[in-house]
Amino acid sequence: MGIEELVRENVKILAPYSSARDEFWGMDYVLLDANENPYDTDINRYPDPYQRLLKTKVAKIKGVRSDQIFIGNGSDEIIDLLFRVFCEPYKDTCYALSPSYGMYKVSASINAVDIHYSSLRDDFSIDLTDLLSNVKSSDKLLFLCSPNNPTGNIFSLSDLDEICYSFKGIVIIDEAYIDFSDHSSMISRLDRFDNLVVLQTMSKAWGAAGLRVGLGFMNKEIVHFLNKIKPPYNVNQLSQNRALKLLEDVESHESIVNKIISQRKWLESELKHCKSVVKVHNSEANYILVQFQHPKEIYELLKSEGIIVRDRTATPLCSGCLRLTIGKSDENIRMLNLIKSFSK
């Protein structure tokens, strides 16, 4: 099935809004076409609606073509746009793994799309037989987060390949934490699977959560339809400029990522010796999922000392678990010492 066959009929025939910067893009001109303020404030002009300079830089770093990139106001915008392109409200459905990132369900609900789940195994691996046997004919989107949030593990490329091959809709692999993993990105599979969308972000490893810059990698036909329905200027100029500046310093980026990975490995090892800890789950992300004997008490102890972690005790398969984000060395030591001090 081709991509266009999956697209909603109203999106296929939609005449998108054409902004002034769609019709003309350039800087060394007298711009009297967009009702902008002519006095220079660095931000008096509308931003490039297609983020051309940023895409060129990202393409070089990631080893893809610029026409395979869609940039959104955070990955959440890309997720929402995928629903709008492919899912007919109250008719089409989507599929996800459990436990996983909660925004898939929120976006599905906003777009009036039912979502159903395949549970991960107890070791957080994919039950491929269960997943593929429960696909519905109405499923247009399938979401997988790898490394998975909140569990921290990464799924095998062979499993993800099989899913992309077997699923007849769009497979979205959310790789927000891939820079903290030793495993390869599914970006390398873009030319193999037309139905593959890989999501990454500048929020985590690039230290730019405040910019809201989400990166989507996909075949150019999907990019075309996302561009067709997105807001005209979805990524502001300040975010584009700052993202470009960050991408110029790959060396600093890699140094910080290596520090976080080193701290994660150290903290994993230390936590295993704490009496209050039941299990430390292996992580390929910038956080660790830890099962405690008394998770609520540990959570309250940390909070009382000004340290905030994430309570995941109500999440499927995560009973008794807190998710600990990797901080700076002194922050991690402080948290660890409090956990070690707990006795009950």
HUFENQUI-V653515 format. One record per helix or strand of 3 or more residues. SS is the DSSP state (H for helix, E for strand). FROM is the first residue (numbers start at 0). TO is the last residue. Records with the same first field share a line. If there is no record, write none. Layout:
# HUFENQUI-V653515
SS: FROM-TO ; FROM-TO
This chain:
# HUFENQUI-V653515
H: 2-5 ; 8-11 ; 19-22 ; 51-61 ; 65-67 ; 74-85 ; 102-109 ; 127-132 ; 156-165 ; 177-179 ; 185-188 ; 219-228 ; 236-246 ; 249-270 ; 294-303 ; 328-340
E: 68-72 ; 92-97 ; 113-118 ; 138-144 ; 169-173 ; 195-200 ; 212-216 ; 276-279 ; 286-291 ; 320-324
